[in-house]
Amino acid sequence: MRILENVRGPMTATTRYLAELGADVVRIDTPSDPREIDWIANNRGKRVTGTNRLEDLLAGADAYVSDDRALDLGALATAHPNLVVLHITPFGKGNEFSDWQGSDAVFHAQMGELARSGLPDKPPLLPPGQLAYACAATQAAFALLAALHEARAKGTGDTIDFSILDGASQALDPGFGLSGSATSGRPLATMPRGRPKVGMMYPFIPCKDGTVRLCVMTKRHWHAMFAWMGSPEAFADPLFNSMIERFRSPDLLPAFAAFFADKTCAEIEATTRELGIPLASVFEFEDAIATEQMQARKTFVDVEIASGASAPFPNGTTFVDGQRMGSTSDIPNFDPELEWLERAPLPSPARPADADFPLADLKVLDLGAIVVGAEGSRLLADLGADVIKIESSSFPDGMRQNATKFDISPTFVTGHRNKRSLGLNLRSHDGKAILRDLVKQSDVLLANFRGGVLQSLGFDYASLKAINPRIIVGQSSAFGETGPWSQLKGYGPLVRAWAGLSRQWRYPDDPESMCDASTVYPDHTASRIGAIATLALLYRRERTGEGGDVDISQAEVMLSQFGAQIAADALSRAGHAIPVPANREDSTVYPCAGDDEWCTITIRSASDEAAIASVTGDTPLAEWCAARDPREVMTTLQSAGVPAAAMLRVAEMPEFAYFQQRGFFRKETHPRLPMDFWMETSAYQSRHVPAPPTMPAPDLCQHTAEILRDRLGLDEARITELAEAGAVELGKA
């Protein structure tokens, strides 16, 4: 596949994911030596040439990725009718915000993430790094591959109007998407107005030589912890079996701290693993990449960036067929005469000629659960795939848990629309036989069990490939399918602690104020990386006829999105000077008039400083903001060309003019819910792909009989026999 890229800044990560999977990505750039750390992190594996090659290379490209706001999309489509164009801008085309300035902080404010980040008694806290950009890049890469799939089937090109705000709003921690199990099914828009008080759910506890993070979520976890502590009488009341009651106790956290005070992190981790209690040491980034797990999987590689100066950089995010899809080069050399690599013609995908959706006729078996499991298959379902969610009342999806008064979790319906539910007992002989029969006629199987679980059920990739050589198996877990940590349970908060992110997500003046408890990251972006790899293997299968095996580690996804910072920190510790990035973003959250009202402002250059001074005059910026409504601050500064955004709560997003003009949300219904509710519309906006279908999320086992009849040809008598034997489970009438 040939991808021509003409993008500056952090969104260059978009094509990095495709380069790692083997695409010939050519970047239009200028000669430069040395390269900045961010540039190296996002462009290893690509090839680089100058602007003089742009027109010649466009003629042979499959896709063109550009962030040029002045790009004439119509003229480009006329000149290159088979080209897929991914046009990346901060706020998309054709709305009143199209000329506004974006920044990572601006996107966090407008997507509702900033309002949920921080401690209740402190200002909102900007997330670390450039997470909004990083997650938006995975959404953009998925959109590009899906559009290429559609374009090749239709024999014509397409144009994707990609807004970074749209991508970040969907791929980081969507306010109207699947939320974590900690919300018990309650929509984020109904949560209290301030920063959530969730620290007790995943508490950080100091110990003899560091800090650990504890997740005592279930009754089994609590009983193991209680026994380890010596069954203290103060917590013997059966009320402590309830997670809510444990959260309410003023004495339990101090008791944990006292119990851990004389124990090392290693001792605590070893014991909790034996007892089955979810817990993680809280690492810094450099500790995380030095762990035995990351070393075993070669997650980072040393790259020489100058004579005598090397730094660790991410070695790709995906394993395919047991091989890491890392970069094939170090720092790309500038080649002014560069030409496309030779290749065989790309075949067109097999699908109905009149299909409206890119993935029509794709059959997907979904064994996933919670957020990352649901989201990957939902992306495919929204693009026309027939997705069968396999579950049972004995092992229901944790997102079905529901603390609301409704029959189905309102957040569950957002992550499982356009799917069907099959009740299947995978521990029974007949249940396994049914899955094998479904595998024979399916294209993709997705799962997010910890390492070894599929193998224990007899459904590891080798076994599935023997049934169907064309099957594509996508697996996502905390640490991946290999390595000494592969079988550890990986709750998101624990992965963030192990990977070093928790230490980054804190107030600058308070090292112990780690505030990542209320986010769901990297689940949504990891699911997109898995979907990207799945689409890439569909391309390969069209050429070779064979499927493949995808292995995604959520910890590695997280570390890769902080790759530039990890490299810069390593160079700094070694005494090397770090060049200041040309696209720096210095962002601050300012209090504004009103109760808990805030606005983010980003300064990128002296020009931004001068523009702010022209607006505020002699009044200090903080004082000027404090006297004004945050939306007035936002619009005034944006009119002056300065990135600024009022902090929106999740509940405010559907009424914000930007989201209305983009058609970002739509009202949907569900037969089990008595009201309409907001849901995201499309993963991307293009000329050819319509909005997703509106089939509501399934009730538990709702479509079992239908699937067994239609897919496997079973009659009613056989279906009844299987249900009575416990091999399948029929939904309630």
Summary of the structure (lengths in Angstrom):
residues: 733
radius of gyration: 25.4
end to end distance: 48.4
largest distance: 83.4
contacts: 2559
relative contact order: 0.15
helix: 39%
strand: 16%
